[in-house]
Amino acid sequence: MELFGSHRRDHKNAPADRPSPESGSGEFALTIPVQSATKKISVTAILFGILAGIIGIAAGLFLGFALGAALAAAFHVSSFEGEAGYFAAAIALIVTCIVAPGLILLTLYWRGTRGFWLFAGLITVCLSLGLIAVSGFGIWYACQPHVLNINGPTPLLEFEVKPPAGQSVENLADVQPELDTPRNRMPMPGYWHTEAPKDAGVRAGYVELYFRTSQRLFVLKFPGDTDRIFRLKLPANPMRAKYRTWSDWQNPDFVAKGGEQPSHPSGGNEYQIRYKMDYQDR
């Protein structure tokens, strides 16, 4: 009983200036919810970190270029040969390298990452951003036209066609040569030379090589007859000295009639071609 009595006395003698629970009911406090600390990195934290990194890069570049331009004007950096632009770009990179990691760390901390895992998460997010950038560049590069000779005339592929033994070159009078690649929307037409070749038993012509690709099919289209398809043994960039000399004679790799699927030729006595590159040195 004495114990309960002493408790009542302490409660009675409590200081009068002690604030009551209701005294702070009219006050407001701004709080930011922070997730409780965890011992591992969650997928959600990484995703939020990647988003924060993208925002940080964009914000860092924007603020960095603005700051760089202001500093270039303040320090009278010359604009000769783009010096002021290089200066602003350098400042932008420095600011981005500060803003982006800082925002990533702040986001990971907000998601409950602490200690060693905080820096491990920063590295993971940075590697993820790098992978995203490389993947994006790869997709962009794959969509480019890949012109073979951007700063010069289009390279030419000179070719000669030899008919089978016992047949005349006149059989090629109505034949249309074409070049087909995955990058051409339509086959590139070939052209026959009007002057007679050195070898009277062949017919010579040329076709333009516009795109950089290793998948090139040279087609001899015979009206109302079987087309001959040759897979050219050339790399994606054949503008090298070794390809300026005539290749070996090559038999067709496929034959096809109009509207039918290509198939391997069955006979051994076929039309043959050889070819070489013709281009101007860079």
Protein Blocks (a to p, Z undefined) as FASTA:
>chain_A
ZZmmmmmmmmmmpcfklccfklmmmpccdddddddddfbdcfklmmmmmmmmmmmmmmmm
mmmmmmmmmmmmmnopafehhlmmmmmmmmmmmmmmmmmmmmmmmmmmmnopahjllmmm
mmmmmmmmmmmmmmmmmmmmmmpgoiablmbccddddddddddehiafklmmmpccdddd
fklmbacdddddfbdcfblkbccdddddfbgcfbdcdddddehiacddddddbdfblcbf
klmpccdddddfbdcdehiacdddfbfbdcddddddddddZZ
